[in-house]
Amino acid sequence: MLNYVFMISVPAHSRLTLEFFFRYANRPRNSPVPTLLFWLYLLNAILLINHEIDSAFWKEWELFRLPGGIGGFLLLHFPLLFIVLYGLVLVTRQSPAGLIFSLVLSLAGIFAFSIHTWFLKKGRPQFDAPMSKFILTATLVVSVVQLIVTVCSVRM
């Protein structure tokens, strides 16, 4: 009954989102999916952070024409790393917002692979080293699996 009353009090276009958050926040905490999602998120975060370390070597700010050189590039990564790590905290707590962070991180990994593959096909030399390609490919694989697990967690 509480769920029904809760759903009536919100606009129709928000019902699906709010119903999901209400249902996810009250589900059992011993589900194996959040544990899997935690490890996928952590692995993807490690891969993306290593990619960003590799990006400093390849001077990615020049590739994307970002102002500020290495200083601007490093300043940009303070909030990015905070967001990635805070998302891991939310996934660990099985917060509904953790699923949003997981979705964003998995899409970021897919984007990183896609944009760098596009640059490589255009003949750009950045990220052409075997380890750079391995990190990007591993990021794609983990990101796709993480995306699937995240979407399946929404349906639970």
Secondary structure, 3 states (H helix, E strand, C coil): CHHHHHHHCCCHHHHHHHHHHHHHHCCCCCCHHHHHHHHHHHHHHHHHHHHHHHHHHCCHHHHCCCCCHHHHHHHHHHHHHHHHHHHHHHHHCCCHHHHHHHHHHHHHHHHHHHHHHHHHHCCCCCCCCHHHHHHHHHHHHHHHHHHHHHHHHHHC
